[in-house]
Amino acid sequence: MHESLWNYAPTSGHTPDDDLTGYSVEATDGQIGTVDKHSGEVVAQYVVVDTGVWIFGRKVMLPAGTIVGIDHEARQVHVSLSKAEIKASPEFDEDKHLGDPAYRDQLGGHYGSGH
């Protein structure tokens, strides 16, 4: 797994003090939801997106490396993924997302292919 997948790209517009909670998340082909929570922890940076009614209230965890831009004025996070890629992601696990490296590896395998 590429460690860079779990870090914000220098060109994303992210700064360590950013609070992205509530920002809308835009896939390459439309909005997918809003940021529910995020992590700034080095080598484990991510956002958890509440997809609302789009995929029946499911939450998804997106590695920070999938974020290509942050528009603070519009309160939007842009990701390099399509809706289909996000919808096909492994199920978000509230209990595993923080401390389970195997879970992060599974997500990295899904999102790392082609990114």
PyMOL commands that set and color helices and strands:
alter all, ss='L'
color gray80, all
select helices_A, chain A and resi 3-6+64-66+83-87+101-112
alter helices_A, ss='H'
color red, helices_A
select strands_A, chain A and resi 24-27+30-39+46-50+59-63+67-71+76-79
alter strands_A, ss='S'
color yellow, strands_A
deselect
rebuild
show_as cartoon
